[in-house]
Amino acid sequence: MVEGRDVGFRVAADALGREAVARASERELPIEGTGQAVRGRVLRPEHFVGMMIAADTPADRFSAAMIVEEEEVDLGALADVVARHGLEDRWRRLCELEQLGGARADV
């Protein structure tokens, strides 16, 4: 848990992953219950969601949809990531399967 959120690790195995790591922000991350912290790199939301779109598993689609629905990602920045990495078809599939509509579907 970091700042009350579950965290996970992803492998930067492709151009999207490498871009995500290169653009990640470095932050002090508190270690819960210890009063200590560690420095770490945190992916920008648009890259994190883009990696989930690229993975295209049911769990990743669900998580990506939740992040988008909770408005925790800049849709313009996400649109750039989707276009730059050729994820338009997978984005449309996510929108259909997870019933994301409105401006979100137009990313």
C-alpha angles and dihedrals in degrees: 000000000000118000090343096309130110110244133202139185128242131191115241092221101144141035092278092051093047091049091048092053093045091053097040118120122238113231144166106256116200117228104225117244095007105078087229132110139201129207114245143159118253122200119235111251094245091056093045091051090043090055090051091049089050092049089053097193120145091249092048092047090051093049093046091050091051092052092048093045091050087053092236093138133063103242093207091055090045090051089054092051092046092051096041092053099039096247098136095113093048091047091053090048091051091050091051097044096043094037096238109166143167119041091346092069090052094062 
